[in-house]
Amino acid sequence: MPAVIDVEHLDFSFGSGALTQPVLKDITLSIRKGEIVLITGPSGSGKTTFLTIIGGLRQAFHGSVKVLDQQLINSSEQVKVKARQQIGYIFQQHNLLKSLSALQNVSMTLEMGNALTEQQRRDRSAEALIAVGLGDRLDYKPGQLSGGQLQRVSIARALVGQPKIILADEPTASLDKQSGYEAVSLLKRLAKESQTAILLVTHDYRILDIADRVVELEDGVIKSV
């Protein structure tokens, strides 16, 4: 099965000259369609930086980073945008708009394209929220939802556009053990059904068993897979 993420000999540093601080060193990693890969490691090891490069949110200049056959190294903004349109993002802090309902927060993801009518966007967003068990919370605003429910809205938002890749940055960090495990187990089930690849950064060793592979990153270097 071909790789949807194919990274070879990636190097990345902050700063320049005498102030250069290496963050990622000779990273090589491939992730296939439908595969779930967790990245673990101590704070400051480069996990989130790696995720932002894969997501086309940060420019890198050394090595090769192919995402859905798009080369992101030294790429134009148009190339990164094309990659981002096929990626769903899940963050620790949810990043939901407090003034909008769960349905509206999810539906916003579909407004970037012009292919769907407003009713079609609402219908697909409702289906995504029903799939994560929030069919009775469509009109609830973030302030009316629990932490676990907020993360379920984030999962619905990430999946509603039918992405080929999901990138998740510490999605269980603000959740208790039960809510966190339920959220990632739900994400795994839905992603496996759609054969979506997942790259998930975590410090949460309670969820490692959802992964097909666990990659340990330390001081910018892959220590073990």
C-alpha positions in Angstrom: 0.0 0.0 0.0 1.5 3.4 -1.0 2.5 5.9 1.7 0.3 9.0 2.1 3.1 10.5 4.3 6.6 9.9 3.2 9.4 11.7 5.0 13.1 11.1 4.2 16.1 12.7 5.9 14.2 15.7 7.2 16.2 18.3 9.1 14.8 21.4 10.7 16.3 24.2 12.8 15.1 27.4 14.4 17.3 30.5 14.0 20.4 31.0 11.8 24.1 31.3 12.1 25.4 31.1 15.6 21.9 31.1 17.0 20.9 28.0 15.0 19.0 25.5 17.1 18.5 22.0 15.5 15.0 20.7 16.2 14.6 17.7 13.9 17.6 15.6 12.7 17.5 13.2 9.8 13.9 12.1 10.3 12.7 9.3 8.0 9.2 7.9 8.4 6.4 6.6 6.1 2.7 6.3 7.0 0.3 4.3 4.8 -3.4 4.8 4.1 -5.5 3.7 7.1 -2.5 3.4 9.5 -2.5 5.0 13.0 0.9 6.2 14.1 1.5 7.8 17.6 4.5 10.0 18.2 5.7 10.1 21.8 8.6 11.7 23.6 9.5 14.3 26.2 8.6 18.0 25.8 10.9 19.9 23.5 11.7 16.8 21.4 10.3 18.2 18.2 6.9 16.4 18.0 4.7 19.4 17.4 7.2 20.9 15.0 7.2 17.7 13.0 3.4 17.7 12.9 3.2 21.3 11.7 5.6 20.5 8.8 3.6 17.5 7.8 0.4 19.6 7.9 1.9 22.3 5.6 1.7 24.8 8.5 5.5 25.3 8.6 8.1 25.5 5.9 11.1 23.1 5.9 14.1 23.3 3.6 16.2 20.1 4.0 15.2 16.6 3.1 12.0 15.3 1.5 8.5 15.5 2.9 5.8 14.1 0.5 2.2 14.4 1.7 -0.3 12.8 -0.7 2.4 13.0 -3.4 2.9 16.7 -2.8 6.5 17.7 -2.1 6.4 20.2 0.8 10.1 21.0 1.1 10.8 24.4 -0.4 7.2 24.4 -1.7 4.9 27.3 -2.7 2.0 28.3 -0.6 -0.3 26.9 -3.2 1.2 23.4 -2.8 0.8 23.6 1.0 -2.8 24.7 0.6 -3.6 21.8 -1.7 -2.2 19.4 0.9 -4.0 21.1 3.8 -7.3 20.8 2.0 -7.0 17.0 2.4 -6.0 17.0 6.0 -8.1 17.1 9.2 -6.7 18.7 12.3 -7.5 17.9 16.0 -5.9 20.1 18.7 -5.6 19.9 22.5 -7.7 23.1 23.0 -10.5 22.2 20.5 -10.4 25.8 18.9 -14.1 25.9 18.7 -15.9 29.2 18.3 -17.9 29.8 21.5 -20.7 31.7 19.8 -21.5 28.9 17.4 -23.3 25.7 17.9 -21.6 22.3 17.5 -23.3 21.9 14.1 -22.1 25.4 13.0 -18.6 24.7 14.2 -18.4 21.5 12.2 -20.1 23.0 9.1 -17.6 25.8 8.9 -15.0 23.3 7.7 -17.0 22.6 4.6 -17.5 26.3 3.7 -14.0 26.6 2.2 -15.2 24.6 -0.8 -18.0 25.7 -3.1 -19.2 22.2 -4.1 -21.9 21.8 -1.4 -25.1 23.8 -0.7 -25.7 25.2 2.8 -28.3 22.4 3.4 -25.8 19.7 2.2 -23.2 21.1 4.6 -25.6 21.0 7.5 -26.7 17.5 6.6 -23.2 16.2 6.4 -22.2 18.0 9.6 -25.1 16.5 11.4 -24.2 13.0 10.2 -20.6 13.6 11.5 -21.9 14.6 14.9 -24.3 11.7 15.0 -21.4 9.4 14.2 -19.5 10.7 17.3 -22.5 10.2 19.5 -23.7 13.9 19.7 -26.9 13.7 17.6 -28.7 15.2 20.6 -26.3 18.1 21.0 -26.3 19.6 17.5 -27.5 23.0 18.7 -25.4 23.1 21.9 -22.7 25.7 22.1 -19.2 24.9 23.5 -20.0 26.3 26.9 -22.8 23.8 27.3 -20.6 20.7 26.5 -18.2 18.7 28.6 -14.5 18.3 27.8 -15.1 14.9 26.3 -18.0 16.2 24.2 -15.9 19.2 23.0 -13.2 16.8 21.7 -15.9 14.7 20.0 -17.0 17.9 18.2 -13.4 18.4 17.2 -13.2 14.8 15.8 -16.4 15.4 13.8 -15.0 18.6 12.5 -11.8 16.9 11.4 -13.6 14.0 9.7 -16.5 15.9 8.0 -14.4 16.9 5.0 -13.5 13.3 4.4 -9.7 13.9 4.6 -7.1 11.4 3.7 -5.0 12.3 6.7 -5.8 13.4 10.3 -3.1 15.2 12.4 -3.8 15.3 16.1 -1.7 17.2 18.7 -2.2 16.0 22.3 -6.0 15.4 21.8 -6.4 13.8 25.2 -4.3 16.2 27.3 -7.2 18.1 28.8 -9.4 15.0 29.3 -9.7 12.5 32.1 -8.6 8.8 31.5 -12.1 7.6 30.5 -13.0 10.5 28.2 -9.6 10.5 26.6 -9.6 6.8 25.8 -13.2 7.0 24.5 -12.3 9.9 22.2 -9.3 8.3 20.6 -11.0 4.9 20.3 -13.9 6.6 18.5 -11.4 8.4 16.3 -9.7 5.1 15.5 -13.0 3.4 14.6 -14.1 6.2 12.3 -10.7 6.6 10.6 -10.4 2.8 10.0 -13.9 2.8 8.4 -12.8 5.5 6.0 -9.1 4.3 5.6 -7.8 7.7 6.9 -4.2 7.8 8.1 -3.7 9.2 11.6 -0.6 10.8 12.9 -1.1 11.6 16.6 1.3 13.4 19.0 0.8 12.4 22.6 2.3 12.3 26.1 -0.6 10.0 27.1 0.8 6.5 27.5 -2.7 5.3 28.4 -3.7 5.4 24.7 -0.7 3.7 23.1 -2.7 0.5 22.4 -4.9 2.2 19.8 -1.8 2.6 17.5 -0.5 0.4 14.7 2.9 1.8 15.4 4.4 4.0 18.2 7.4 6.3 17.2 9.6 7.7 20.0 11.1 11.1 19.3 13.8 12.4 21.6 16.1 15.4 21.0 14.9 15.6 17.4 15.9 12.0 16.6 13.7 8.9 16.1 14.9 6.6 18.9 12.6 3.6 18.2 9.6 2.5 16.2 
